């Protein structure tokens, strides 16, 4: 559901997803406006608040009909520069903007974007459910406990729904997930499942060997100290 050779992406801070479940259209418009304004800045287009320029950029670059550069500018100025970002391809944006979606479909989109915001350019990484759902809630950092997760998402922070969402992302969104023998779970969009498992198991083996060497060194130091 994600890939496309000529696809355009809205790249935006994860906090623009706050309130997505109940205010989907507004959140999507903010994502669109922020991304178009950001693109105008990166293209060094003068008078970046001019609406007709924003519309031309939206039409030519993103292949959409409209964007509000003034709203994009306000959002851009309110968000700190290093806030974690994610990417939404324009086809999925159009699908969610123009068509009615169930709450579960919205949660799956949020879950997908949250994992992308954590992975960034890495081939794979280890995450926890709490860190994942913190990002699903539009937060940059992992919350200390599940009570701080967004109220409209708490009912999905259960074993049943977490498993169901992971299954959906693996079946229809290109996610590869592996969690055997670890706290949390490994995720990837770039690797095949076989490649992900190989990388994880090789890393675990390497870590065990390092620990073995450190344990031996520690024991050697203790023994030498005792025999002096």
Backbone as CSV, one residue per row, in Angstrom:
resi,resn,N_x,N_y,N_z,CA_x,CA_y,CA_z,C_x,C_y,C_z
1,UNK,0.830,-1.216,0.000,0.000,0.000,0.000,0.858,1.256,0.000
2,UNK,2.161,1.075,0.204,2.995,2.247,0.429,3.817,2.662,-0.777
3,UNK,4.349,1.709,-1.546,5.383,2.045,-2.514,4.809,2.524,-3.846
4,UNK,5.633,3.309,-4.547,5.311,3.757,-5.894,6.501,4.480,-6.452
5,UNK,6.915,4.141,-7.687,8.155,4.685,-8.234,8.120,6.193,-8.388
6,UNK,6.982,6.733,-8.790,6.871,8.171,-9.027,6.055,8.860,-7.943
7,UNK,5.956,8.222,-6.801,5.104,8.741,-5.739,5.746,9.948,-5.052
8,UNK,4.907,10.902,-4.684,5.330,12.038,-3.881,4.936,11.796,-2.427
9,UNK,5.712,12.396,-1.518,5.468,12.200,-0.088,5.344,13.538,0.628
10,UNK,4.371,13.618,1.517,4.296,14.715,2.463,5.178,14.341,3.652
11,UNK,6.234,15.110,3.883,7.106,14.888,5.041,6.784,15.941,6.092
12,UNK,6.449,15.499,7.282,5.907,16.424,8.275,6.210,15.936,9.691
13,UNK,6.180,16.841,10.675,6.419,16.455,12.082,5.301,15.573,12.608
14,UNK,5.691,14.613,13.416,4.742,13.617,13.908,3.627,14.240,14.744
15,UNK,3.868,15.406,15.356,2.829,15.990,16.213,1.628,16.512,15.436
16,UNK,1.740,16.625,14.107,0.573,17.014,13.312,-0.477,15.908,13.257
17,UNK,-0.133,14.731,13.795,-1.087,13.623,13.826,-1.950,13.631,15.084
18,UNK,-1.668,14.532,16.030,-2.484,14.584,17.243,-3.944,14.883,16.895
19,UNK,-4.840,14.088,17.466,-6.264,14.298,17.224,-6.762,13.723,15.915
20,UNK,-5.954,12.915,15.249,-6.297,12.417,13.912,-7.584,11.601,13.891
21,UNK,-7.817,10.811,14.931,-8.992,9.937,14.941,-10.290,10.740,14.803
22,UNK,-10.415,11.822,15.571,-11.661,12.596,15.585,-11.646,13.795,14.651
23,UNK,-10.459,14.219,14.213,-10.359,15.391,13.331,-9.490,15.068,12.118
24,UNK,-9.869,14.021,11.421,-9.048,13.493,10.326,-8.830,14.519,9.230
25,UNK,-9.881,15.159,8.780,-9.772,16.105,7.669,-8.861,17.279,8.028
26,UNK,-9.043,17.820,9.222,-8.212,18.957,9.649,-6.740,18.551,9.743
27,UNK,-6.469,17.379,10.309,-5.081,16.905,10.420,-4.454,16.722,9.042
28,UNK,-5.202,16.151,8.116,-4.679,15.941,6.769,-4.420,17.275,6.066
29,UNK,-5.293,18.233,6.264,-5.075,19.557,5.666,-3.829,20.220,6.250
30,UNK,-3.614,20.055,7.553,-2.411,20.607,8.171,-1.152,19.936,7.619
31,UNK,-1.223,18.638,7.439,-0.094,17.893,6.859,0.193,18.395,5.453
32,UNK,-0.831,18.569,4.669,-0.684,19.081,3.298,-0.098,20.484,3.289
33,UNK,-0.659,21.374,4.099,-0.226,22.776,4.089,1.209,22.916,4.585
34,UNK,1.529,22.208,5.667,2.902,22.253,6.185,3.884,21.767,5.131
35,UNK,3.570,20.650,4.499,4.490,20.040,3.536,4.693,20.919,2.311
36,UNK,3.631,21.532,1.831,3.757,22.416,0.670,4.579,23.646,1.031
37,UNK,4.326,24.223,2.202,5.103,25.394,2.613,6.579,25.037,2.788
38,UNK,6.838,23.891,3.412,8.214,23.433,3.596,8.904,23.226,2.243
39,UNK,8.187,22.680,1.295,8.737,22.480,-0.051,9.054,23.815,-0.713
40,UNK,8.188,24.791,-0.536,8.426,26.117,-1.095,9.708,26.722,-0.522
41,UNK,9.930,26.535,0.761,11.153,27.048,1.382,12.384,26.339,0.829
42,UNK,12.296,25.021,0.696,13.442,24.259,0.205,13.746,24.557,-1.262
43,UNK,12.733,24.962,-2.002,12.930,25.335,-3.403,13.329,26.801,-3.553
44,UNK,13.439,27.501,-2.407,13.840,28.918,-2.397,12.904,29.791,-3.231
45,UNK,11.623,29.493,-3.130,10.638,30.299,-3.853,10.343,31.559,-3.048
46,UNK,10.465,32.720,-3.672,10.234,33.983,-2.987,8.756,34.170,-2.670
47,UNK,8.513,35.020,-1.685,7.145,35.331,-1.269,6.380,34.041,-0.968
48,UNK,6.925,33.254,-0.035,6.399,31.921,0.215,5.006,31.910,0.845
49,UNK,4.505,33.058,1.262,3.152,33.078,1.818,2.105,33.330,0.744
50,UNK,2.526,33.512,-0.492,1.578,33.820,-1.563,0.779,32.574,-1.946
51,UNK,-0.548,32.695,-1.884,-1.407,31.528,-2.075,-1.336,30.965,-3.486
52,UNK,-1.241,31.805,-4.489,-1.218,31.272,-5.848,0.061,30.476,-6.108
53,UNK,1.181,30.888,-5.476,2.424,30.124,-5.602,2.265,28.772,-4.924
54,UNK,1.654,28.774,-3.754,1.434,27.523,-3.032,0.595,26.563,-3.862
55,UNK,-0.428,27.075,-4.504,-1.292,26.228,-5.314,-0.527,25.673,-6.514
56,UNK,0.324,26.504,-7.111,1.125,26.016,-8.248,2.082,24.915,-7.810
57,UNK,2.721,25.104,-6.644,3.615,24.069,-6.119,2.833,22.795,-5.815
58,UNK,1.671,22.962,-5.197,0.840,21.812,-4.858,0.454,21.035,-6.122
59,UNK,0.065,21.768,-7.159,-0.372,21.109,-8.384,0.781,20.474,-9.147
60,UNK,1.895,21.180,-9.242,2.996,20.679,-10.070,3.822,19.616,-9.363
61,UNK,4.076,19.808,-8.068,4.964,18.879,-7.367,4.190,17.724,-6.723
62,UNK,3.113,18.059,-6.022,2.371,17.021,-5.311,1.170,16.490,-6.091
63,UNK,0.820,17.159,-7.179,-0.305,16.734,-8.029,-1.626,16.751,-7.258
64,UNK,-1.782,17.798,-6.441,-3.046,18.048,-5.754,-3.522,19.439,-6.143
65,UNK,-4.775,19.745,-5.842,-5.377,20.970,-6.373,-5.176,22.208,-5.506
66,UNK,-4.880,22.015,-4.222,-4.910,23.197,-3.349,-4.000,23.003,-2.150
67,UNK,-3.480,24.126,-1.630,-2.778,24.156,-0.348,-2.872,25.570,0.203
68,UNK,-2.935,25.695,1.507,-3.041,26.985,2.185,-1.665,27.337,2.754
69,UNK,-0.929,28.207,2.077,0.438,28.520,2.491,0.476,29.294,3.807
70,UNK,-0.564,30.100,4.081,-0.577,30.861,5.334,-0.693,29.909,6.525
71,UNK,-1.571,28.917,6.413,-1.693,27.906,7.463,-0.386,27.102,7.569
72,UNK,0.203,26.777,6.421,1.474,26.064,6.417,2.567,26.843,7.110
73,UNK,2.624,28.149,6.878,3.624,29.000,7.516,3.424,29.026,9.032
74,UNK,2.180,29.168,9.490,1.902,29.192,10.924,2.344,27.884,11.584
75,UNK,2.018,26.769,10.953,2.400,25.470,11.505,3.919,25.324,11.531
76,UNK,4.563,25.758,10.462,6.009,25.648,10.343,6.716,26.430,11.449
77,UNK,6.209,27.606,11.736,6.838,28.466,12.740,6.564,28.006,14.169
78,UNK,5.522,27.206,14.353,5.160,26.742,15.696,5.926,25.487,16.112
79,UNK,6.482,24.772,15.161,7.073,23.459,15.440,8.592,23.553,15.458
80,UNK,9.192,22.994,16.503,10.653,23.058,16.587,11.286,22.234,15.460
81,UNK,12.437,22.673,15.037,13.057,22.147,13.823,13.410,20.669,13.918
82,UNK,13.834,20.219,15.098,14.307,18.845,15.224,13.219,17.852,15.628
83,UNK,11.961,18.245,15.541,10.876,17.337,15.903,10.865,16.164,14.925
84,UNK,10.702,14.925,15.400,10.741,13.763,14.496,9.663,13.841,13.422
85,UNK,10.042,13.432,12.222,9.128,13.515,11.087,8.797,12.132,10.542
86,UNK,7.751,12.093,9.766,7.361,10.881,9.066,6.923,11.268,7.661
87,UNK,6.655,10.273,6.832,6.293,10.560,5.449,5.023,9.839,5.029
88,UNK,4.099,10.584,4.444,2.822,10.036,3.972,2.748,10.189,2.466
89,UNK,2.622,9.070,1.754,2.566,9.218,0.313,1.230,9.809,-0.114
90,UNK,1.274,10.581,-1.182,0.122,11.404,-1.580,-1.074,10.550,-1.974
91,UNK,-0.830,9.367,-2.496,-1.946,8.478,-2.855,-2.741,8.077,-1.624
92,UNK,-2.031,7.734,-0.546,-2.720,7.376,0.697,-3.408,8.602,1.288
93,UNK,-2.737,9.761,1.221,-3.360,11.005,1.675,-4.700,11.224,0.962
94,UNK,-4.701,11.119,-0.361,-5.929,11.336,-1.136,-7.010,10.330,-0.775
95,UNK,-6.604,9.097,-0.546,-7.562,8.059,-0.191,-8.248,8.388,1.130
96,UNK,-7.466,8.783,2.132,-8.047,9.094,3.442,-8.771,10.435,3.447
97,UNK,-8.339,11.361,2.606,-8.974,12.680,2.566,-10.316,12.639,1.829
98,UNK,-10.400,11.808,0.814,-11.589,11.802,-0.040,-12.591,10.700,0.281
99,UNK,-12.188,9.724,1.074,-13.054,8.575,1.337,-13.238,8.364,2.837
100,UNK,-14.405,7.876,3.184,-14.697,7.585,4.585,-13.894,6.365,5.033
101,UNK,-13.307,6.464,6.231,-12.504,5.381,6.764,-12.991,5.005,8.167
102,UNK,-12.871,3.717,8.479,-13.225,3.271,9.821,-12.166,3.740,10.819
103,UNK,-12.522,3.722,12.079,-11.564,4.118,13.108,-10.352,3.192,13.103
104,UNK,-10.588,1.905,12.889,-9.473,0.966,12.859,-8.529,1.267,11.690
105,UNK,-9.062,1.619,10.541,-8.215,1.985,9.401,-7.374,3.220,9.727
106,UNK,-7.959,4.166,10.430,-7.212,5.365,10.834,-6.089,5.009,11.808
107,UNK,-6.373,4.125,12.745,-5.354,3.706,13.705,-4.220,2.980,13.000
108,UNK,-4.549,2.188,11.986,-3.509,1.489,11.232,-2.620,2.476,10.484
109,UNK,-3.216,3.518,9.913,-2.404,4.544,9.247,-1.488,5.231,10.266
110,UNK,-2.034,5.605,11.406,-1.218,6.231,12.450,-0.086,5.304,12.890
111,UNK,-0.380,4.036,13.028,0.614,3.064,13.467,1.731,2.920,12.447
112,UNK,1.358,2.917,11.180,2.323,2.852,10.087,3.237,4.082,10.079
113,UNK,2.643,5.257,10.177,3.417,6.509,10.177,4.294,6.614,11.418
114,UNK,3.810,6.104,12.550,4.598,6.129,13.785,5.868,5.290,13.636
115,UNK,5.738,4.102,13.073,6.913,3.247,12.872,7.887,3.891,11.903
116,UNK,7.366,4.516,10.847,8.249,5.211,9.903,9.021,6.327,10.597
117,UNK,8.374,7.026,11.526,9.042,8.129,12.222,10.155,7.621,13.130
118,UNK,10.038,6.384,13.608,11.067,5.792,14.460,12.206,5.226,13.616
119,UNK,11.847,4.553,12.543,12.858,3.951,11.673,13.727,5.002,10.982
120,UNK,13.099,6.064,10.501,13.798,7.069,9.693,14.533,6.379,8.542
121,UNK,15.864,6.505,8.473,16.622,5.899,7.369,17.252,4.559,7.724
122,UNK,16.948,4.036,8.911,17.518,2.755,9.319,16.818,1.595,8.605
123,UNK,17.561,0.548,8.321,16.974,-0.639,7.702,16.059,-1.379,8.663
124,UNK,16.412,-1.365,9.940,15.570,-2.009,10.946,15.933,-1.438,12.312
125,UNK,15.040,-1.625,13.266,15.342,-1.207,14.635,14.412,-1.910,15.607
126,UNK,14.787,-1.860,16.881,13.999,-2.469,17.957,13.163,-1.390,18.630
127,UNK,11.868,-1.635,18.775,10.997,-0.685,19.463,10.120,-1.433,20.457
128,UNK,9.511,-0.681,21.367,8.568,-1.258,22.327,7.159,-0.763,21.992
129,UNK,6.186,-1.461,22.521,4.801,-1.046,22.287,4.534,0.360,22.813
130,UNK,5.118,0.674,23.985,4.871,1.989,24.582,5.497,3.104,23.743
131,UNK,6.700,2.877,23.246,7.340,3.859,22.364,6.541,4.019,21.080
132,UNK,6.105,2.918,20.520,5.297,2.923,19.303,4.029,3.746,19.492
133,UNK,3.302,3.466,20.570,2.032,4.162,20.779,2.221,5.609,21.216
134,UNK,3.388,5.924,21.762,3.681,7.336,22.023,3.719,8.100,20.702
135,UNK,4.379,7.507,19.705,4.433,8.135,18.387,3.069,8.111,17.692
136,UNK,2.317,7.034,17.892,0.956,6.987,17.347,0.136,8.157,17.890
137,UNK,0.416,8.548,19.129,-0.282,9.672,19.762,0.247,11.028,19.308
138,UNK,1.296,11.016,18.473,1.864,12.268,17.982,2.910,12.866,18.887
139,UNK,3.505,12.048,19.768,4.501,12.527,20.723,5.909,12.156,20.266
140,UNK,6.858,13.022,20.544,8.234,12.775,20.115,8.910,11.735,20.990
141,UNK,8.654,11.782,22.292,9.345,10.903,23.235,8.423,9.840,23.785
142,UNK,9.033,8.749,24.237,8.249,7.670,24.836,7.667,8.135,26.162
143,UNK,6.366,7.926,26.344,5.735,8.292,27.614,6.147,7.286,28.679
144,UNK,6.030,7.692,29.940,6.484,6.844,31.037,5.534,5.694,31.335
145,UNK,4.258,5.873,31.016,3.295,4.784,31.210,2.110,4.976,30.283
146,UNK,1.320,3.916,30.129,0.253,3.918,29.129,-0.874,4.901,29.431
147,UNK,-0.974,5.387,30.674,-2.027,6.341,31.009,-1.838,7.671,30.275
148,UNK,-0.620,7.923,29.781,-0.319,9.179,29.086,-0.555,9.098,27.583
149,UNK,-0.941,7.925,27.099,-1.286,7.778,25.684,-2.585,8.533,25.414
150,UNK,-2.712,9.065,24.219,-3.910,9.815,23.832,-5.180,9.025,24.171
151,UNK,-6.166,9.705,24.742,-7.391,9.050,25.218,-8.099,8.261,24.115
152,UNK,-8.134,8.819,22.891,-8.857,8.140,21.822,-8.107,6.937,21.259
153,UNK,-6.893,6.678,21.778,-6.113,5.529,21.312,-5.933,4.462,22.386
154,UNK,-6.316,4.757,23.623,-6.048,3.834,24.727,-6.709,2.477,24.534
155,UNK,-7.882,2.466,23.948,-8.565,1.177,23.793,-7.832,0.255,22.824
156,UNK,-6.944,0.846,22.001,-6.172,0.034,21.064,-4.850,-0.432,21.667
157,UNK,-4.543,0.014,22.889,-3.306,-0.402,23.546,-3.590,-1.639,24.399
158,UNK,-4.026,-2.687,23.726,-4.279,-3.985,24.353,-3.619,-5.055,23.501
159,UNK,-3.375,-6.214,24.087,-2.721,-7.294,23.337,-3.519,-7.647,22.080
160,UNK,-4.850,-7.687,22.211,-5.688,-8.043,21.067,-5.498,-7.070,19.909
161,UNK,-5.623,-5.774,20.187,-5.527,-4.790,19.105,-4.098,-4.618,18.605
162,UNK,-3.119,-4.692,19.495,-1.729,-4.566,19.051,-1.395,-5.678,18.063
163,UNK,-1.813,-6.893,18.379,-1.589,-8.027,17.466,-2.344,-7.822,16.153
164,UNK,-3.586,-7.360,16.246,-4.396,-7.145,15.052,-3.796,-6.066,14.153
165,UNK,-3.300,-4.987,14.752,-2.686,-3.897,13.980,-1.385,-4.357,13.339
166,UNK,-0.559,-5.074,14.093,0.686,-5.598,13.522,0.394,-6.520,12.342
167,UNK,-0.608,-7.366,12.494,-0.980,-8.269,11.390,-1.409,-7.479,10.160
168,UNK,-2.223,-6.452,10.364,-2.689,-5.630,9.244,-1.527,-4.925,8.560
169,UNK,-0.597,-4.386,9.329,0.551,-3.691,8.744,1.447,-4.652,7.974
170,UNK,1.549,-5.893,8.444,2.361,-6.883,7.739,1.665,-7.392,6.478
171,UNK,0.362,-7.521,6.525,-0.378,-8.057,5.379,-0.584,-7.023,4.281
172,UNK,-0.767,-5.753,4.649,-1.190,-4.757,3.656,-0.358,-3.482,3.585
173,UNK,0.601,-3.300,4.511,1.363,-2.055,4.522,2.870,-2.261,4.359
174,UNK,3.294,-3.472,4.103,4.704,-3.731,3.813,5.604,-3.882,5.013
175,UNK,5.043,-3.955,6.224,5.865,-4.069,7.423,6.411,-5.488,7.571
176,UNK,7.675,-5.581,8.006,8.261,-6.843,8.435,8.515,-6.717,9.937
177,UNK,8.085,-7.707,10.699,8.173,-7.631,12.157,8.698,-8.944,12.710
178,UNK,9.561,-8.841,13.720,10.149,-10.040,14.344,10.376,-9.757,15.821
179,UNK,9.912,-10.675,16.657,9.976,-10.378,18.092,10.397,-11.571,18.942
180,UNK,10.926,-12.605,18.355,11.245,-13.808,19.123,12.457,-13.586,20.028
181,UNK,12.265,-13.817,21.318,13.379,-13.783,22.256,13.882,-12.398,22.615
182,UNK,13.068,-11.363,22.408,13.488,-10.003,22.758,12.350,-9.285,23.472
183,UNK,12.712,-8.255,24.219,11.693,-7.382,24.801,11.406,-6.282,23.788
184,UNK,10.193,-6.214,23.323,9.850,-5.323,22.222,9.797,-6.100,20.929
185,UNK,9.962,-5.414,19.816,9.928,-6.101,18.529,10.726,-5.308,17.501
186,UNK,11.310,-6.036,16.571,12.079,-5.432,15.489,11.156,-5.160,14.307
187,UNK,11.400,-4.038,13.620,10.576,-3.658,12.473,11.459,-3.230,11.309
188,UNK,10.926,-3.411,10.108,11.620,-2.954,8.905,10.617,-2.807,7.773
189,UNK,10.888,-1.844,6.899,10.161,-1.741,5.643,11.080,-2.047,4.460
190,UNK,12.395,-1.988,4.689,13.356,-2.168,3.604,13.806,-3.611,3.425
191,UNK,13.857,-4.367,4.510,14.356,-5.730,4.458,13.221,-6.729,4.254
192,UNK,13.566,-7.870,3.673,12.616,-8.978,3.654,12.551,-9.556,5.061
193,UNK,11.550,-10.377,5.332,11.442,-10.988,6.658,12.671,-11.849,6.948
194,UNK,13.140,-12.589,5.949,14.333,-13.425,6.119,15.547,-12.559,6.462
195,UNK,15.721,-11.458,5.744,16.850,-10.559,6.008,16.753,-9.946,7.398
196,UNK,15.541,-9.584,7.806,15.354,-9.005,9.140,15.750,-10.006,10.216
197,UNK,15.260,-11.242,10.099,15.570,-12.265,11.096,17.064,-12.554,11.124
198,UNK,17.691,-12.635,9.954,19.137,-12.877,9.896,19.909,-11.773,10.602
199,UNK,19.558,-10.515,10.335,20.234,-9.387,10.962,20.070,-9.410,12.477
200,UNK,18.868,-9.682,12.934,18.595,-9.688,14.370,19.354,-10.811,15.061
201,UNK,19.298,-12.009,14.490,19.944,-13.147,15.127,21.466,-13.019,15.116
202,UNK,22.020,-12.474,14.039,23.465,-12.246,13.991,23.885,-11.214,15.038
203,UNK,23.056,-10.179,15.199,23.346,-9.159,16.205,23.279,-9.742,17.607
204,UNK,22.279,-10.563,17.865,22.153,-11.200,19.172,23.347,-12.103,19.461
205,UNK,23.788,-12.859,18.436,24.940,-13.734,18.604,26.203,-12.927,18.880
206,UNK,26.364,-11.835,18.148,27.523,-10.969,18.358,27.522,-10.383,19.761
207,UNK,26.347,-9.961,20.233,26.239,-9.398,21.580,26.546,-10.445,22.650
208,UNK,26.111,-11.688,22.424,26.403,-12.751,23.385,27.903,-13.027,23.462
209,UNK,28.559,-12.990,22.292,30.008,-13.205,22.271,30.744,-12.072,23.003
210,UNK,30.299,-10.845,22.772,30.909,-9.711,23.460,30.736,-9.846,24.970
211,UNK,29.537,-10.251,25.381,29.273,-10.417,26.815,30.144,-11.525,27.386
212,UNK,30.320,-12.600,26.631,31.161,-13.697,27.092,32.590,-13.225,27.319
213,UNK,33.123,-12.443,26.379,34.478,-11.909,26.521,34.591,-10.993,27.729
214,UNK,33.585,-10.137,27.923,33.611,-9.225,29.067,33.522,-9.983,30.379
215,UNK,32.689,-11.025,30.407,32.569,-11.829,31.625,33.895,-12.501,31.958
216,UNK,34.560,-13.045,30.935,35.850,-13.693,31.157,36.889,-12.690,31.663
217,UNK,36.878,-11.504,31.068,37.822,-10.472,31.488,37.568,-10.064,32.927
218,UNK,36.301,-9.931,33.280,35.945,-9.556,34.646,36.405,-10.617,35.638
219,UNK,36.203,-11.875,35.296,36.617,-12.974,36.177,38.138,-13.009,36.294
220,UNK,38.833,-12.798,35.154,40.294,-12.787,35.175,40.816,-11.705,36.125
221,UNK,40.242,-10.528,36.067,40.658,-9.429,36.952,40.444,-9.804,38.409
222,UNK,39.314,-10.458,38.704,39.025,-10.874,40.073,40.021,-11.927,40.550
223,UNK,40.338,-12.889,39.666,41.257,-13.962,40.022,42.653,-13.388,40.278
224,UNK,43.134,-12.528,39.396,44.461,-11.925,39.558,44.555,-11.095,40.836
225,UNK,43.456,-10.434,41.150,43.438,-9.631,42.383,43.512,-10.531,43.619
226,UNK,42.813,-11.667,43.549,42.774,-12.573,44.701,44.084,-13.314,44.934
227,UNK,44.861,-13.584,43.866,46.082,-14.382,44.039,47.307,-13.533,44.325
228,UNK,47.140,-12.216,44.335,48.296,-11.342,44.633,48.649,-11.437,46.110
